[in-house]
Amino acid sequence: MQMTIFGLILLPICLFLAGQPVRLLQLALITQVFEAAAAMVIGGSFGLQPSLVPGLLFLGYIGLQYALGMRYPGERLVFQTLLPLLAFAGWAIGSAFVLTDVFAGTPVWPQRNEFVGIMMPLQFGMGNVTQGLYLILNIAVTVGAALFLTRINIPYRSLLAAYLASGYLVVFLGFWQLRRASPACGGRRSF
């Protein structure tokens, strides 16, 4: 397990906000912009997404609430609404294991650039496991957030403001990268 610089900055902030679930959700919305980064690399092939650091602390908060006997008013509605998503997750994870076994050895085009033009036999790999873990963790945070938001007195405006701020951040980073890649602005092309 190896921490990245992004993770070393993000983890203390998340630990400081550990008892404030709304702030953790806001931080998860803002760090969602940096999905190409990793807060922590586990085992060399699993990079923990930055938004999952506050998301996992948020899930810990929800788990502690359940352990203390608290129940959320919209539990039934949340699980009825998210049933198609949960069914899809089960199908995706099941098919990642079953279909790679059924079609093992079938020639496929690989996703990596170093094997361009060469078909390779399909085989089960760590990519199947890590993609399943990403899916499970993201859906768990989604279910936890949906349960939490059924409570009374949730400051929805602050969550919407964090969502809007993340959109502004995406636009800013997009223009910044465009400026760096434009030869007219003295930048160099990166593609």
BELQUIUR-V780702 format. One record per residue. N is the residue number from 1. SS is DSSP state (alpha for helix, beta for strand, coil for the rest). OMEGA is omega in whole degrees, 0 to 359 (* if undefined). BURIAL is + if it has 9 or more other C-alpha atoms within 8 Angstrom, else -. Layout:
<<N;SS;OMEGA;BURIAL> <N;SS;OMEGA;BURIAL>>
This chain:
<<1;coil;184;-> <2;beta;177;-> <3;beta;174;+> <4;coil;178;+> <5;alpha;178;-> <6;alpha;179;+> <7;alpha;179;+> <8;alpha;176;+> <9;alpha;187;-> <10;alpha;185;+> <11;alpha;177;+> <12;alpha;178;-> <13;alpha;180;-> <14;alpha;179;+> <15;alpha;176;-> <16;alpha;182;-> <17;coil;188;+> <18;coil;181;+> <19;coil;182;-> <20;coil;186;-> <21;alpha;179;+> <22;alpha;178;+> <23;alpha;177;-> <24;alpha;176;+> <25;alpha;177;+> <26;alpha;179;+> <27;alpha;177;+> <28;alpha;178;+> <29;alpha;182;+> <30;alpha;180;+> <31;alpha;177;+> <32;alpha;180;+> <33;alpha;186;+> <34;alpha;183;-> <35;coil;179;+> <36;coil;179;-> <37;coil;175;-> <38;coil;178;+> <39;coil;182;+> <40;beta;177;+> <41;beta;183;+> <42;beta;176;+> <43;coil;177;-> <44;coil;182;-> <45;coil;181;-> <46;beta;177;-> <47;beta;180;+> <48;beta;181;+> <49;coil;181;+> <50;alpha;181;+> <51;alpha;179;+> <52;alpha;177;+> <53;alpha;175;+> <54;alpha;179;+> <55;alpha;179;+> <56;alpha;174;+> <57;alpha;176;+> <58;alpha;177;+> <59;alpha;175;+> <60;alpha;177;-> <61;alpha;179;+> <62;alpha;178;+> <63;alpha;177;-> <64;alpha;177;-> <65;alpha;178;+> <66;alpha;180;+> <67;alpha;178;-> <68;coil;175;-> <69;coil;180;-> <70;coil;176;-> <71;coil;182;-> <72;coil;187;+> <73;coil;184;-> <74;coil;184;+> <75;alpha;183;+> <76;alpha;180;-> <77;alpha;180;-> <78;alpha;182;+> <79;alpha;175;+> <80;alpha;181;-> <81;alpha;184;-> <82;coil;179;+> <83;alpha;177;-> <84;alpha;178;-> <85;alpha;179;-> <86;alpha;177;+> <87;alpha;177;-> <88;alpha;179;-> <89;alpha;177;+> <90;alpha;178;-> <91;alpha;182;-> <92;alpha;181;+> <93;alpha;177;+> <94;alpha;181;-> <95;alpha;177;+> <96;alpha;179;+> <97;alpha;185;+> <98;alpha;185;-> <99;alpha;176;+> <100;alpha;176;+> <101;alpha;180;+> <102;alpha;183;-> <103;coil;181;-> <104;coil;179;+> <105;coil;178;-> <106;coil;180;-> <107;beta;179;-> <108;beta;174;-> <109;beta;181;-> <110;coil;181;+> <111;coil;182;-> <112;coil;183;-> <113;alpha;183;-> <114;alpha;179;-> <115;alpha;183;-> <116;coil;176;-> <117;coil;181;-> <118;coil;175;-> <119;beta;182;+> <120;beta;178;+> <121;beta;178;+> <122;coil;178;+> <123;coil;178;-> <124;coil;181;+> <125;coil;180;-> <126;alpha;177;-> <127;alpha;177;-> <128;alpha;182;+> <129;alpha;184;-> <130;alpha;178;+> <131;alpha;175;-> <132;alpha;178;+> <133;alpha;176;-> <134;alpha;182;-> <135;alpha;181;+> <136;alpha;182;+> <137;alpha;180;+> <138;alpha;179;+> <139;alpha;177;+> <140;alpha;178;+> <141;alpha;178;+> <142;alpha;180;-> <143;alpha;178;+> <144;alpha;179;+> <145;alpha;179;+> <146;alpha;177;+> <147;alpha;182;+> <148;alpha;184;+> <149;coil;175;-> <150;coil;178;+> <151;coil;177;+> <152;coil;176;-> <153;coil;174;-> <154;coil;179;-> <155;coil;183;-> <156;alpha;181;-> <157;alpha;179;-> <158;alpha;176;-> <159;alpha;177;+> <160;alpha;177;-> <161;alpha;177;-> <162;alpha;178;+> <163;alpha;178;+> <164;alpha;178;-> <165;alpha;177;+> <166;alpha;175;+> <167;alpha;176;-> <168;alpha;179;-> <169;alpha;177;+> <170;alpha;180;+> <171;alpha;179;-> <172;alpha;180;-> <173;alpha;177;-> <174;alpha;177;-> <175;alpha;178;-> <176;alpha;178;-> <177;alpha;178;-> <178;alpha;179;-> <179;alpha;180;+> <180;alpha;184;+> <181;alpha;184;+> <182;coil;179;+> <183;alpha;180;-> <184;alpha;181;-> <185;alpha;179;-> <186;coil;179;-> <187;coil;178;+> <188;coil;179;-> <189;coil;182;-> <190;coil;181;-> <191;coil;*;->>
